[in-house]
Amino acid sequence: MRIAVVGANGQLGRDVAQAFAENGDEVCALIHSQIEVTDFDSVWRVLAQLEPQVIVNTAAMHHVEDCEREPKRAFAVNSLGPRNLALVARDLGAVLMHVSTDYLFDGSKGSPYDETDVPRPLNVYGNTKLAGEYFVRCTTEKHFVVRTSGLYGKHACRGKGGLNFVELMLKLARERVEVRVVADEIVSPTSTEELAQQIMVLRRIECFGLYHATAEGSCSWHDFAREIFTVTNTRINLEVASSNDFPAKVPRPKYSVLENRALKLLGLNTLRPWQDGLRDYLGVPHLCATGRAT
Ligand SMILES: NC(=O)c1ccc[n+]([C@@H]2O[C@H](COP(=O)([O-])OP(=O)(O)OC[C@H]3O[C@@H](n4cnc5c(N)ncnc54)[C@H](OP(=O)(O)O)[C@@H]3O)[C@@H](O)[C@H]2O)c1
């Protein structure tokens, strides 16, 4: 199959492009200088020439503070961009796989959100991503909207300027004797490599629609940091902080755990507990039930 990956030099886009290429697909890896999702003519020109069967959109403006400062640009990239891709995908008869976010929810539920929960974004980023989802869902039937959360991977996150949370913790541990991390924001840290594999599995079916796709389980950022230091045998004084200690300029959900309900109902959930994804990312052996490394 010919697959066009939009945002192909991003943190997730690179792993998606690699996963499809390793599967034997013909991958057209499109970076920002080759396609501008906010410009319909650019989207049409590039994709009509390539005639892909599947378009995977990982492009986004997701720096939350930037989105708040520049809501028009955020709407153009996160809402009109997916609309342009959906219009073109529809006209070309291609499947559109569009990546979305946990930041659509306000966090007040306090238990994992599934695909039937009603979104209520707290900020511009979440609102523009939600509008993008609606544009996709209303424009083309052959779509997958894939919501994920807390991404980390071996490639830099371009929108957030480099280091992912794991690398940031390890860097801080090299520079300081103490690190303080918030314990009252709960997420499901998800490895981009695992998500890319999940996207590959999803495109093999024709059950189009909305899917949550995050690592199994959940933790606070503090729990995540503790696990990083434990599995890497890093000696550091890890202190608990509250989100009030680092007042955010932009409201964010305190709880944004997603349940992969639709994937599980179809027997297609390949995402493992977040601890397993972290160990793979760090290249650390897993422990089996007997305590032996595997
Ligand atoms: N990172 C997370 O923790 C997280 C959590 C939940 C959901 N998500 C979603 O996951 C997806 C992938 O995120 P990521 O972490 O891989 O982001 P990333 O590393 O910042 O990659 C985003 C890519 O989009 C490209 N791009 C931005 N604006 C564009 C435009 N107008 N036209 C064409 N390309 C454009 C960027 O290129 P340039 O850098 O060259 O502009 C970059 O290659 C996004 O949809 C995001 O909303 C991310």
The ligand as an SDF file (V2000), in Angstrom:
LIG
                    3D

 48 52  0  0  0  0  0  0  0  0999 V2000
    3.3780   14.9570   22.2800 N   0  0  0  0  0  0  0  0  0  0  0  0
    2.4290   14.5130   23.0830 C   0  0  0  0  0  0  0  0  0  0  0  0
    2.6420   14.2730   24.2740 O   0  0  0  0  0  0  0  0  0  0  0  0
    1.0390   14.2760   22.5280 C   0  0  0  0  0  0  0  0  0  0  0  0
    0.0180   13.8450   23.4030 C   0  0  0  0  0  0  0  0  0  0  0  0
   -1.2550   13.5850   22.8720 C   0  0  0  0  0  0  0  0  0  0  0  0
   -1.4950   13.7550   21.5210 C   0  0  0  0  0  0  0  0  0  0  0  0
   -0.4850   14.2120   20.7030 N   0  0  0  0  0  0  0  0  0  0  0  0
   -0.7580   14.3840   19.2560 C   0  0  0  0  0  0  0  0  0  0  0  0
    0.1220   13.5120   18.5760 O   0  0  0  0  0  0  0  0  0  0  0  0
    0.4400   14.0450   17.2940 C   0  0  0  0  0  0  0  0  0  0  0  0
    1.9480   13.9790   17.0630 C   0  0  0  0  0  0  0  0  0  0  0  0
    2.6310   14.7170   18.0660 O   0  0  0  0  0  0  0  0  0  0  0  0
    4.2190   14.7530   18.1320 P   0  0  0  0  0  0  0  0  0  0  0  0
    4.6010   14.7260   19.5620 O   0  0  0  0  0  0  0  0  0  0  0  0
    4.8020   13.7500   17.1980 O   0  0  0  0  0  0  0  0  0  0  0  0
    4.5020   16.2270   17.5550 O   0  0  0  0  0  0  0  0  0  0  0  0
    5.8010   16.8710   16.8800 P   0  0  0  0  0  0  0  0  0  0  0  0
    7.0300   16.1170   17.1930 O   0  0  0  0  0  0  0  0  0  0  0  0
    5.7640   18.3220   17.2430 O   0  0  0  0  0  0  0  0  0  0  0  0
    5.4990   16.7200   15.3100 O   0  0  0  0  0  0  0  0  0  0  0  0
    4.5230   17.4890   14.6730 C   0  0  0  0  0  0  0  0  0  0  0  0
    4.8800   17.5840   13.2110 C   0  0  0  0  0  0  0  0  0  0  0  0
    3.8950   18.3700   12.5380 O   0  0  0  0  0  0  0  0  0  0  0  0
    4.5500   19.2410   11.6140 C   0  0  0  0  0  0  0  0  0  0  0  0
    3.7070   20.4010   11.3570 N   0  0  0  0  0  0  0  0  0  0  0  0
    3.3580   21.3590   12.2460 C   0  0  0  0  0  0  0  0  0  0  0  0
    2.5740   22.2720   11.6390 N   0  0  0  0  0  0  0  0  0  0  0  0
    2.4030   21.8510   10.3640 C   0  0  0  0  0  0  0  0  0  0  0  0
    1.6860   22.3800    9.2520 C   0  0  0  0  0  0  0  0  0  0  0  0
    1.0040   23.5310    9.3360 N   0  0  0  0  0  0  0  0  0  0  0  0
    1.7170   21.6890    8.0710 N   0  0  0  0  0  0  0  0  0  0  0  0
    2.4470   20.5500    7.9740 C   0  0  0  0  0  0  0  0  0  0  0  0
    3.1420   20.0100    8.9800 N   0  0  0  0  0  0  0  0  0  0  0  0
    3.1290   20.6620   10.1740 C   0  0  0  0  0  0  0  0  0  0  0  0
    5.8330   19.6140   12.3420 C   0  0  0  0  0  0  0  0  0  0  0  0
    6.8020   20.1110   11.4300 O   0  0  0  0  0  0  0  0  0  0  0  0
    7.7030   21.4070   11.8440 P   0  0  0  0  0  0  0  0  0  0  0  0
    8.2240   21.1340   13.2300 O   0  0  0  0  0  0  0  0  0  0  0  0
    8.7510   21.4540   10.8080 O   0  0  0  0  0  0  0  0  0  0  0  0
    6.7560   22.5840   11.8190 O   0  0  0  0  0  0  0  0  0  0  0  0
    6.2310   18.2740   12.9530 C   0  0  0  0  0  0  0  0  0  0  0  0
    6.9680   17.5040   12.0270 O   0  0  0  0  0  0  0  0  0  0  0  0
   -0.1970   15.4340   17.2630 C   0  0  0  0  0  0  0  0  0  0  0  0
   -1.4300   15.3360   16.5960 O   0  0  0  0  0  0  0  0  0  0  0  0
   -0.4670   15.7640   18.7190 C   0  0  0  0  0  0  0  0  0  0  0  0
   -1.5760   16.6330   18.8690 O   0  0  0  0  0  0  0  0  0  0  0  0
    0.7780   14.4600   21.1760 C   0  0  0  0  0  0  0  0  0  0  0  0
  1  2  1  0
  2  3  2  0
  2  4  1  0
  4  5  1  0
  4 48  2  0
  5  6  2  0
  6  7  1  0
  7  8  2  0
  8  9  1  0
  8 48  1  0
  9 10  1  0
  9 46  1  0
 10 11  1  0
 11 12  1  0
 11 44  1  0
 12 13  1  0
 13 14  1  0
 14 15  2  0
 14 16  1  0
 14 17  1  0
 17 18  1  0
 18 19  2  0
 18 20  1  0
 18 21  1  0
 21 22  1  0
 22 23  1  0
 23 24  1  0
 23 42  1  0
 24 25  1  0
 25 26  1  0
 25 36  1  0
 26 27  1  0
 26 35  1  0
 27 28  2  0
 28 29  1  0
 29 30  1  0
 29 35  2  0
 30 31  1  0
 30 32  2  0
 32 33  1  0
 33 34  2  0
 34 35  1  0
 36 37  1  0
 36 42  1  0
 37 38  1  0
 38 39  2  0
 38 40  1  0
 38 41  1  0
 42 43  1  0
 44 45  1  0
 44 46  1  0
 46 47  1  0
M  CHG  2   8   1  16  -1
M  END
$$$$
